[in-house]
Amino acid sequence: MSDADRWLRAGVVGRPHGLDGSFHVVGMEGSSFRLLVDDMEVRVGGERHRVVRVAGHAGAPILRLEGSSVRADAQALSGREILVARSGELEEDEWWAEDLEGCLVRDGDEEVGVVTRLLGLPSCEVLEVARRDDPTRPALLVPLVTDAVRAVDLERGVIDVDLRFLGER
């Protein structure tokens, strides 16, 4: 399957917004808001739809889909997952969250843990890393900044971090 045929989770249809068929998008993580643009195709509950309106902001996005013109249309979609096609080129040092999840995290030769998810915090995105040495310890949060992340090798599924910078040494 090619990248263009794969779909990324952008959020979930939330409560209706107004009377024109618009709805709030909930359950977004990281920079998912960037994925939603006017006139793009999305999948909602397995059906393809065209986005006719993107409004709000990253903390409270609002969408309206083609063919959705009244509040009841938005209510009928409530709780359904919104998927966007995985396409386009990423900038250097940009990755899809799903590609980072499951990667082994190391500091040089020392194994640290495995990425469980990517979190969007106000200042930057961070990797949540389940620790290998002691799973009962809280997850290690690794900001996606050059001081903390030395290298990302998606082919090998390995991310090299600096534990000293993270205050772990």
C-alpha positions, 0 to 999 in steps of 0.5 A: 500500500502506498503512502497516498492510499493510507489514511491518518486519524485527524480527530472525531466528530463532536457536537454540532456547531450552529444550524448549518451542519458544522460540527466541532472536531474533538480528540485531536492530538499533536498538529492534526489541525494542520491536516484539515483544509478546505476542499479536501477529501476526508473519510468520516465513519468509512464514507468519503466527504469533501470539506467545505469549511474549516473554522475555529482554531487548533484548540477548537476546530470546526468543520462542515462537510459537503452535503451536510446543511442542517444540524441533524446532519452533524448530529448523525455523524457524531462520534465517528472518526475523521481520517485524512489521506496521508499524502504530500511531502514532509519537511526535513525533521518532520514525521507522521506521528504513526511512524514514530509510535513503536520506535525504540528510543536509545541514548547511544547504546543504552535502551531507554524504551518505546514511543507510545504516542506523540503529544502536542503541548503548547510549546512543542510536540513531545514523544511519550516513551514507555520505559523498558527498565521500570514500566511502573515509572512515569513515561519519559517525555522527550520534546522534539527539539534538536537538543533532546533528539539526536537522530530519527531513523525510521527505517530501523525504527530507532530514535537516539535521544540525549538523556543528559539534556532531559535531566535523566543523568 
